[in-house]
Amino acid sequence: QVQLVEAGGGSVQAGGSLTLSCTTSGYNFRRSCMGWFRQYPGKEREGIAFLDNGGGSTLHSDSVKGRFTIVQDNANKILYLQMTRLKPEDTAVYYCAADLDSWGKSAEYCSSHNFAYWGQGTQVTVSS
């Protein structure tokens, strides 16, 4: 079955960096849309980075563009979120997600479709 396991969360000071990983299994990683989402307490999940692993295109939300980068390791089926210049407002639970139906067009297309599979989430806390 599809499994997504995040790791790499933790506490960091503002201006610092963290890299989250999402180890995947149970499906063809190269034939998928992948996404990173974050959730603030009491709020809905927000999509912040997307990858169409069929073609390799990526998309980042305005809130993280230029600071975060979604990266894939196809050989090991791992998705990363490289986070730099972290701000206190980046404090949230971060989730990776997979959609096996919408790949092959663009990351923008991926971002507009529902993701069926989710990891358990990892907490990122940025202190000022």
C-alpha positions as CSV (number, residue, x, y, z in Angstrom):
1,Q,0.0,0.0,0.0
2,V,1.0,3.6,-0.4
3,Q,3.1,4.9,2.5
4,L,4.5,8.4,3.0
5,V,6.8,9.0,6.0
6,E,8.0,12.5,6.8
7,A,11.1,13.3,8.8
8,G,13.4,16.2,9.6
9,G,11.1,18.6,11.5
10,G,12.3,20.3,14.6
11,S,13.0,23.7,16.2
12,V,15.2,26.3,14.6
13,Q,15.8,30.0,15.0
14,A,14.6,32.5,12.5
15,G,16.9,32.8,9.5
16,G,17.9,29.2,9.8
17,S,17.4,26.2,7.6
18,L,15.8,22.8,7.7
19,T,15.3,20.0,5.2
20,L,12.2,17.8,5.4
21,S,12.2,14.4,3.8
22,C,9.3,12.2,2.7
23,T,10.2,8.5,2.2
24,T,7.7,6.9,-0.2
25,S,6.7,3.3,-1.0
26,G,3.9,1.3,-2.5
27,Y,3.6,3.1,-5.8
28,N,5.5,4.3,-8.9
29,F,7.2,7.5,-7.6
30,R,8.0,8.7,-11.1
31,R,4.3,8.5,-12.0
32,S,2.9,10.8,-9.4
33,C,2.1,14.3,-8.3
34,M,3.8,15.1,-5.0
35,G,3.1,18.0,-2.7
36,W,4.2,19.6,0.5
37,F,1.5,21.2,2.6
38,R,1.5,22.9,6.0
39,Q,-1.2,23.4,8.6
40,Y,-1.5,26.0,11.3
41,P,-3.6,25.2,14.4
42,G,-7.3,25.5,13.6
43,K,-6.7,26.2,9.9
44,E,-7.0,24.2,6.8
45,R,-3.9,22.7,5.1
46,E,-2.1,25.0,2.7
47,G,-0.3,23.7,-0.3
48,I,3.2,25.3,-0.6
49,A,5.1,23.2,-3.1
50,F,4.3,20.8,-5.8
51,L,6.1,18.5,-8.2
52,D,4.8,16.7,-11.3
53,N,7.2,13.8,-11.2
54,G,6.1,12.7,-14.6
55,G,7.8,15.8,-16.2
56,G,9.7,17.3,-13.3
57,S,8.0,20.7,-13.2
58,T,7.7,22.4,-9.8
59,L,5.5,25.1,-8.3
60,H,6.0,27.0,-5.1
61,S,3.5,29.2,-3.4
62,D,4.2,32.9,-3.1
63,S,4.6,32.5,0.7
64,V,7.7,30.3,0.3
65,K,9.0,31.1,-3.2
66,G,12.7,31.9,-3.1
67,R,13.1,30.3,0.3
68,F,11.8,26.7,0.0
69,T,12.6,24.2,-2.7
70,I,10.8,20.9,-3.5
71,V,13.4,18.3,-4.7
72,Q,13.0,14.7,-5.6
73,D,15.4,11.7,-5.4
74,N,13.9,9.3,-7.9
75,A,16.5,6.6,-7.3
76,N,15.5,6.4,-3.6
77,K,11.9,7.5,-4.0
78,I,12.3,10.4,-1.5
79,L,10.8,13.8,-1.7
80,Y,12.5,16.7,0.1
81,L,11.6,20.2,1.1
82,Q,14.6,22.4,1.5
83,M,13.7,25.3,3.7
84,T,15.9,28.3,4.1
85,R,15.6,31.8,5.7
86,L,12.9,30.4,8.0
87,K,10.5,32.8,9.7
88,P,8.4,32.4,12.8
89,E,5.3,32.3,10.5
90,D,6.6,29.1,9.0
91,T,5.8,27.4,12.3
92,A,3.3,24.7,11.4
93,V,2.9,20.9,10.9
94,Y,4.2,20.0,7.5
95,Y,2.8,17.1,5.4
96,C,3.8,15.5,2.2
97,A,1.1,14.0,-0.1
98,A,0.8,12.0,-3.3
99,D,-1.7,12.0,-6.1
100,L,-1.4,9.1,-8.5
101,D,-3.9,10.3,-11.1
102,S,-3.0,13.8,-12.2
103,W,0.7,13.4,-13.1
104,G,2.2,14.1,-16.5
105,K,0.9,17.5,-17.2
106,S,2.4,20.2,-14.9
107,A,3.0,21.0,-11.3
108,E,0.3,23.6,-11.6
109,Y,-2.2,21.0,-12.8
110,C,-1.1,18.8,-9.8
111,S,-1.8,21.6,-7.4
112,S,-5.4,21.9,-8.5
113,H,-6.3,18.3,-7.8
114,N,-7.0,16.4,-4.7
115,F,-4.2,14.4,-3.1
116,A,-5.3,11.0,-1.9
117,Y,-2.4,9.9,0.2
118,W,-0.8,11.7,3.1
119,G,2.0,11.3,5.5
120,Q,1.6,11.7,9.3
121,G,3.1,15.2,9.4
122,T,6.2,16.7,11.1
123,Q,6.3,19.8,13.3
124,V,8.5,22.7,12.4
125,T,8.9,25.4,15.0
126,V,10.7,28.7,14.2
127,S,11.6,30.9,17.1
128,S,12.3,34.6,16.8
